[in-house]
Amino acid sequence: MILHIDMDAFYASIEERDRPGLRDKPMVVGGNPDKRGVVAAANYTARRYGIHSAMPTSQAKRLCPKLIVLPPRHTYYAQVSQQIRDIFHRYTPLVEPLSLDEAFLDVKHSHLLFGDATEIGRRIKREIRDELRLTASVGIAHNKFLAKVASEAGKPDGFLEVNPAGVQAFLDRLPVTKLWGVGKVGARSLQKHGIHSVGELRARTPALLEELFGSWGETLWELAHGRDTRPVIPDHKAKSLSHETTFAEDITDAEALRGWLLDLTRQVATRLRCNHLRGRIVHVKIRFADFRTITRSRTLPQSTDVTQELWDTGLALLMQNLPLWHRGVRLLGFSVSGFDPVEPYQADLFSEPEKARQVRLDTVSDWIQTRFGRAALTRATELAHSTE
C-alpha cells in the first residue's frame, strides 16, 4: 500500500502556528496586491470567501477587504518541510516528495516493524501534529493516483483508505474534476458530452476522450478505472526532480506566471541540495487552456543546484514559449534532470568566481530570510520576478 501525505494549507498553517493571533482570521501567503502579486496559499477562513491559490492578490482583497496578506518565507517553509520528511523516513526510505508539502510513501517493507499501512499513516499524522503542531491529510491505496485522490477527498485533517475491492465505488461518485489535470475548462468539455462524474467518464470510449483531449484522453480513461503503475521513486534515485501546479483558474498574466515559476524553481532547487545533486538539463512544462501541452528544455554547460542559475534558464524557456496572445495557462511545471553528484569538478577560470558568489549569496540570504522573514533581504535581480 502507498500513502499520500499532504499538508493542509501548508504555508498558511505555518504562519498561523507561529502567529496564533491569525487563527480564524482570513489570511493568505502571497504577493503584494499593488504589484500584481498572486496568492501562494490561503487559510481555510479565507477560502470561505472564494479565495484560492494562484488567484491575483488584488482580486482576493476585493473578495475580502479585511484579508491579511503575508509575504512568503520560502527558506523557512523548506526547513519545516525537511522536518516533516524526517518523520516520514522513520518509517520507510521509499519517500517521493512532490513538493515541499506533499509526498508519496511506499510502506510495503515496513509492516513487520510498524504495523500495516493504516497504522503507519495514523502514527505519522499524529507525530506531525504533536511535534510540529501542523495537520496533514493522509490517503492510502494500492497506487499513487488513488492515494492522492483519497488524501484530497478527506481534507482538511483527513484520513481515508481506499480498499482495492472498492476502487470503482470510490471513484465513480466523484466529479471529473477530481482526476488529475481536469479543471474548469476540461470539466466543461466533458459536460457537453454528458460526462459529470468519473463513473460516466469510465463508461465512455477511449476514442471519444482522445477526440476531446488528444493523447491525454487515454490517460484520463486509465485514471477513471483507477489504474496507475508508477512506483514510488525517492529523490536520490530519480532521473529528474520536478514540481508542477494546476491552477484553479487559467492564468493569462505573464507576471503571475513568472512568480509561480520562481516558486516552483525554489522548491526543486531545495530538493536538489537536500539530496546532494546538481542538474544539467532544465525543463519547463506549459499546459494551455485548450489543453495543448508543451515541454521545452535547455542543457546547461555545467550542472548546478544554484537557484538563480536554474531560475534564469527556466524563465528564458517560459518567456520564449509563451505566446503574446493566449487563452491562459492551466498548468505550469519545472524540472531538472541530468544529475551529477555534488563533488569537486574542474572550475571555469572566468565564470567560477560569479558562481561562488551566487552560492555564498544564497547561503547568507537564506539565513537572513529564515531569521527575519523573506522581505528582509531581496536580490535586485529577483525584484521583477518576485511574487511579492
C-alpha positions as CSV (number, residue, x, y, z in Angstrom):
1,M,0.0,0.0,0.0
2,I,1.1,3.6,-0.8
3,L,0.5,6.6,1.4
4,H,0.0,10.1,0.0
5,I,0.5,12.7,2.8
6,D,-0.4,16.3,2.0
7,M,-0.1,19.1,4.5
8,D,-3.2,21.3,4.9
9,A,-2.7,24.9,3.7
10,F,1.0,24.4,4.4
11,Y,2.4,27.9,4.1
12,A,-0.7,29.5,5.7
13,S,-0.8,26.9,8.5
14,I,2.8,27.6,9.4
15,E,2.1,31.3,9.7
16,E,-0.9,30.6,11.9
17,R,1.1,28.3,14.1
18,D,3.8,30.9,14.6
19,R,1.3,33.8,15.0
20,P,-1.7,32.4,17.0
21,G,-3.4,35.8,16.6
22,L,-4.1,35.0,13.0
23,R,-6.3,32.0,13.7
24,D,-9.9,32.4,12.5
25,K,-8.9,35.5,10.5
26,P,-8.9,35.4,6.7
27,M,-5.2,35.3,5.7
28,V,-3.1,34.4,2.6
29,V,0.5,34.0,1.9
30,G,1.3,35.7,-1.3
31,G,2.4,38.7,-3.3
32,N,1.7,42.4,-2.9
33,P,-1.8,43.2,-4.2
34,D,-0.4,46.5,-5.5
35,K,2.3,44.8,-7.6
36,R,0.4,42.1,-9.4
37,G,1.2,39.5,-6.8
38,V,-0.6,36.1,-6.6
39,V,-1.9,34.0,-3.7
40,A,0.5,31.2,-2.9
41,A,-1.6,29.7,-0.1
42,A,-4.9,30.6,1.7
43,N,-6.1,29.5,5.1
44,Y,-9.4,27.9,5.4
45,T,-11.1,31.0,6.7
46,A,-10.0,32.9,3.6
47,R,-11.3,30.1,1.4
48,R,-14.8,30.7,2.6
49,Y,-14.7,33.9,0.6
50,G,-13.8,32.1,-2.6
51,I,-10.1,32.8,-2.3
52,H,-7.7,30.2,-3.6
53,S,-4.1,29.8,-4.7
54,A,-3.0,31.3,-8.0
55,M,-5.6,34.0,-7.6
56,P,-4.3,37.6,-8.0
57,T,-3.9,39.0,-4.6
58,S,-5.7,42.2,-5.7
59,Q,-8.8,40.0,-6.5
60,A,-8.5,38.3,-3.2
61,K,-8.6,41.6,-1.4
62,R,-11.7,42.6,-3.3
63,L,-13.4,39.4,-2.2
64,C,-12.4,40.0,1.4
65,P,-11.3,43.6,2.2
66,K,-10.1,42.6,5.7
67,L,-7.8,39.9,4.2
68,I,-4.4,39.7,5.8
69,V,-1.6,39.2,3.2
70,L,1.8,37.9,4.4
71,P,4.9,37.6,2.3
72,P,6.2,34.1,1.8
73,R,9.2,32.7,3.7
74,H,10.3,30.0,1.3
75,T,13.5,29.1,3.1
76,Y,11.7,28.7,6.4
77,Y,9.0,26.6,4.8
78,A,11.7,24.4,3.3
79,Q,13.2,23.8,6.7
80,V,9.8,22.8,8.1
81,S,9.3,20.5,5.1
82,Q,12.6,18.8,5.9
83,Q,11.4,18.2,9.5
84,I,8.3,16.5,8.0
85,R,10.4,14.3,5.7
86,D,12.5,13.3,8.7
87,I,9.3,11.9,10.2
88,F,8.5,10.0,7.0
89,H,11.9,8.4,7.0
90,R,11.4,6.9,10.4
91,Y,9.0,4.5,8.7
92,T,10.4,4.0,5.2
93,P,13.3,5.0,2.9
94,L,10.9,5.0,-0.1
95,V,9.7,8.6,0.1
96,E,9.0,10.5,-3.1
97,P,8.4,14.2,-2.4
98,L,6.1,16.0,-4.9
99,S,6.8,19.5,-3.4
100,L,7.5,21.0,0.0
101,D,4.1,20.0,1.4
102,E,3.3,16.5,-0.1
103,A,4.9,13.2,-0.7
104,F,4.2,9.5,-1.6
105,L,5.4,6.8,0.8
106,D,5.8,3.1,-0.1
107,V,5.5,1.2,3.2
108,K,5.4,-2.4,1.8
109,H,8.6,-3.3,3.7
110,S,7.7,-1.6,6.9
111,H,4.8,-3.6,8.3
112,L,6.9,-6.0,10.4
113,L,8.3,-3.1,12.4
114,F,5.4,-0.6,12.4
115,G,2.2,-2.4,11.5
116,D,0.1,-2.1,8.4
117,A,-0.3,1.0,6.2
118,T,-3.3,2.2,8.2
119,E,-1.3,2.1,11.5
120,I,1.7,3.8,9.9
121,G,-0.4,6.5,8.4
122,R,-2.0,7.3,11.8
123,R,1.3,7.3,13.5
124,I,2.8,9.8,11.0
125,K,-0.2,12.0,11.2
126,R,-0.1,12.0,15.0
127,E,3.7,12.8,15.1
128,I,3.3,15.7,12.7
129,R,0.6,17.1,14.9
130,D,2.4,16.6,18.2
131,E,5.9,17.6,17.1
132,L,5.3,20.3,14.6
133,R,1.7,21.5,15.5
134,L,0.6,21.1,11.9
135,T,-2.1,19.0,10.4
136,A,-1.8,16.6,7.4
137,S,-4.3,14.7,5.3
138,V,-3.5,11.1,4.6
139,G,-4.7,8.9,1.7
140,I,-3.9,5.2,1.5
141,A,-4.4,3.0,-1.6
142,H,-2.6,0.4,-3.7
143,N,-1.4,3.0,-6.2
144,K,-0.2,6.6,-6.3
145,F,-3.2,8.1,-8.1
146,L,-5.8,6.6,-5.8
147,A,-3.8,7.5,-2.7
148,K,-3.6,11.2,-3.8
149,V,-7.3,11.3,-4.6
150,A,-8.0,9.8,-1.2
151,S,-6.0,12.4,0.7
152,E,-7.7,15.2,-1.2
153,A,-11.2,13.8,-0.6
154,G,-10.6,13.8,3.2
155,K,-9.2,17.3,3.5
156,P,-8.7,19.1,5.8
157,D,-7.1,16.9,8.6
158,G,-8.4,13.8,6.8
159,F,-7.6,10.1,6.8
160,L,-9.0,7.9,4.1
161,E,-8.1,4.4,2.8
162,V,-9.3,3.0,-0.5
163,N,-9.7,-0.8,-0.4
164,P,-8.7,-2.5,-3.7
165,A,-12.1,-4.1,-3.9
166,G,-13.9,-0.8,-3.6
167,V,-12.0,1.3,-6.1
168,Q,-14.8,1.9,-8.6
169,A,-17.4,2.5,-5.8
170,F,-15.0,5.2,-4.5
171,L,-14.2,6.8,-7.9
172,D,-17.5,6.6,-9.7
173,R,-19.3,9.0,-7.5
174,L,-16.6,11.7,-7.7
175,P,-16.8,14.7,-10.1
176,V,-14.5,14.5,-13.1
177,T,-12.5,17.5,-11.7
178,K,-11.0,15.1,-9.1
179,L,-9.0,13.5,-11.9
180,W,-5.5,14.8,-12.5
181,G,-5.5,17.7,-14.9
182,V,-9.3,18.2,-15.2
183,G,-10.1,21.8,-14.2
184,K,-13.0,24.0,-15.1
185,V,-12.3,24.1,-18.8
186,G,-11.8,20.4,-19.0
187,A,-15.0,19.8,-17.0
188,R,-17.0,22.0,-19.3
189,S,-15.7,20.0,-22.3
190,L,-16.8,16.7,-20.7
191,Q,-20.1,18.1,-19.5
192,K,-21.0,19.0,-23.1
193,H,-20.9,15.2,-23.7
194,G,-23.0,14.4,-20.6
195,I,-20.0,13.5,-18.5
196,H,-20.1,14.9,-15.0
197,S,-18.8,12.1,-12.8
198,V,-15.8,9.7,-13.0
199,G,-18.3,6.8,-13.5
200,E,-19.8,8.5,-16.5
201,L,-16.4,9.1,-17.9
202,R,-15.4,5.5,-17.4
203,A,-18.4,4.4,-19.4
204,R,-17.2,6.3,-22.5
205,T,-14.9,5.0,-25.1
206,P,-11.2,5.9,-25.2
207,A,-11.8,7.2,-28.8
208,L,-14.2,9.9,-27.6
209,L,-11.7,11.0,-24.9
210,E,-8.9,11.1,-27.4
211,E,-11.0,13.2,-29.7
212,L,-11.6,15.7,-26.9
213,F,-8.2,15.7,-25.3
214,G,-5.7,14.1,-27.6
215,S,-3.2,11.6,-26.1
216,W,-4.1,12.9,-22.7
217,G,-7.6,11.3,-23.2
218,E,-6.2,7.8,-22.9
219,T,-4.6,8.8,-19.6
220,L,-7.9,10.1,-18.3
221,W,-9.6,6.8,-19.3
222,E,-7.0,4.8,-17.3
223,L,-7.3,7.0,-14.3
224,A,-11.1,6.7,-14.4
225,H,-10.5,2.9,-14.0
226,G,-8.2,3.5,-11.0
227,R,-5.1,2.3,-12.9
228,D,-1.6,3.7,-12.2
229,T,1.5,1.6,-12.4
230,R,4.1,4.2,-11.4
231,P,6.4,3.2,-8.5
232,V,7.4,5.4,-5.6
233,I,10.8,6.7,-6.5
234,P,12.9,8.6,-3.8
235,D,14.6,11.8,-4.9
236,H,18.1,10.3,-4.7
237,K,17.1,7.6,-7.2
238,A,15.0,9.7,-9.5
239,K,16.2,10.6,-13.0
240,S,14.6,14.0,-12.6
241,L,13.2,16.2,-9.9
242,S,10.1,18.2,-10.7
243,H,7.2,20.2,-9.3
244,E,4.1,21.4,-11.2
245,T,0.9,23.1,-10.3
246,T,-2.5,23.1,-11.9
247,F,-4.3,26.5,-11.4
248,A,-7.8,26.7,-10.2
249,E,-8.4,29.3,-12.9
250,D,-6.4,29.7,-16.1
251,I,-3.7,32.4,-15.8
252,T,-3.2,34.9,-18.6
253,D,-0.9,37.4,-16.8
254,A,2.8,36.8,-17.6
255,E,4.0,38.4,-14.3
256,A,1.9,36.0,-12.3
257,L,3.3,33.0,-14.3
258,R,6.9,34.3,-13.6
259,G,6.1,34.4,-9.9
260,W,4.8,30.9,-9.9
261,L,7.8,29.6,-11.9
262,L,10.1,31.2,-9.3
263,D,8.2,29.3,-6.5
264,L,8.5,26.0,-8.4
265,T,12.2,26.6,-9.1
266,R,12.9,27.2,-5.5
267,Q,11.2,24.0,-4.4
268,V,13.1,21.9,-7.0
269,A,16.4,23.6,-6.1
270,T,15.9,22.9,-2.4
271,R,15.3,19.2,-3.2
272,L,18.4,19.1,-5.3
273,R,20.5,20.5,-2.4
274,C,18.9,18.2,0.1
275,N,19.9,15.2,-2.0
276,H,23.4,16.5,-2.8
277,L,22.6,16.6,-6.5
278,R,23.3,19.0,-9.3
279,G,21.3,19.0,-12.6
280,R,22.4,19.8,-16.1
281,I,19.1,19.9,-18.0
282,V,16.3,22.3,-17.2
283,H,12.7,21.6,-18.4
284,V,9.6,23.8,-18.3
285,K,6.1,22.4,-18.9
286,I,3.2,24.5,-20.0
287,R,-0.4,23.4,-20.5
288,F,-2.6,26.0,-22.1
289,A,-6.3,26.5,-21.6
290,D,-7.1,24.4,-24.7
291,F,-5.1,21.5,-23.2
292,R,-2.2,21.9,-25.6
293,T,0.8,20.9,-23.7
294,I,4.4,21.7,-24.5
295,T,7.7,20.8,-22.7
296,R,10.8,22.7,-23.5
297,S,14.3,22.0,-22.2
298,R,17.8,23.5,-22.2
299,T,21.1,21.9,-21.4
300,L,23.5,23.9,-19.2
301,P,27.3,23.9,-19.8
302,Q,27.8,22.7,-16.3
303,S,25.5,21.1,-13.7
304,T,24.2,23.2,-10.9
305,D,22.0,23.4,-7.8
306,V,22.0,27.2,-7.6
307,T,18.5,28.6,-7.6
308,Q,19.4,31.7,-9.6
309,E,21.0,29.7,-12.4
310,L,18.1,27.4,-12.6
311,W,15.6,30.3,-12.4
312,D,17.3,32.3,-15.2
313,T,17.2,29.2,-17.5
314,G,13.6,28.3,-16.7
315,L,12.4,31.9,-17.1
316,A,14.0,32.1,-20.5
317,L,12.3,28.9,-21.6
318,L,8.9,30.2,-20.3
319,M,9.1,33.6,-22.0
320,Q,10.3,32.2,-25.3
321,N,7.4,29.8,-25.4
322,L,4.6,31.9,-24.0
323,P,2.7,33.4,-27.0
324,L,1.9,37.1,-26.7
325,W,-1.8,36.3,-27.0
326,H,-3.1,33.1,-25.5
327,R,-6.2,32.0,-23.7
328,G,-4.4,31.3,-20.5
329,V,-2.2,28.7,-18.8
330,R,-3.8,26.0,-16.7
331,L,-0.7,24.1,-15.6
332,L,3.0,25.1,-15.1
333,G,5.8,22.7,-14.3
334,F,9.5,23.0,-13.7
335,S,12.0,20.1,-13.6
336,V,15.7,19.3,-13.6
337,S,17.5,16.2,-14.9
338,G,20.9,15.1,-16.0
339,F,22.2,14.7,-12.4
340,D,25.8,14.8,-11.2
341,P,26.7,14.2,-7.6
342,V,27.9,17.2,-5.6
343,E,31.7,16.7,-5.8
344,P,34.8,18.6,-6.8
345,Y,34.9,19.5,-10.5
346,Q,37.1,21.5,-12.9
347,A,36.5,25.1,-12.3
348,D,36.0,27.6,-15.1
349,L,38.6,30.4,-14.9
350,F,36.1,33.2,-15.7
351,S,32.7,32.1,-14.6
352,E,33.6,30.3,-11.3
353,P,34.0,33.5,-9.2
354,E,30.5,34.5,-10.1
355,K,29.1,31.1,-9.3
356,A,30.8,31.0,-6.0
357,R,29.4,34.5,-5.3
358,Q,25.9,33.2,-6.0
359,V,26.3,30.2,-3.7
360,R,27.5,32.5,-0.9
361,L,24.7,34.9,-1.6
362,D,22.2,32.1,-1.4
363,T,23.6,30.9,1.9
364,V,23.6,34.4,3.5
365,S,20.2,35.4,2.2
366,D,18.7,32.0,3.3
367,W,19.9,32.6,6.8
368,I,18.7,36.2,6.9
369,Q,15.3,35.3,5.5
370,T,14.8,32.4,7.9
371,R,15.6,34.6,10.9
372,F,13.9,37.9,9.9
373,G,11.4,36.9,7.1
374,R,11.7,36.9,3.3
375,A,11.1,40.6,2.9
376,A,14.2,41.4,5.0
377,L,16.5,40.8,2.0
378,T,15.8,40.6,-1.7
379,R,18.3,40.3,-4.6
380,A,17.8,43.1,-7.1
381,T,17.7,40.6,-9.9
382,E,14.7,39.0,-8.3
383,L,12.6,42.1,-7.9
384,A,11.0,41.8,-11.3
385,H,10.2,38.2,-10.8
386,S,9.1,38.0,-7.2
387,T,5.5,37.1,-6.2
388,E,5.6,39.9,-3.6
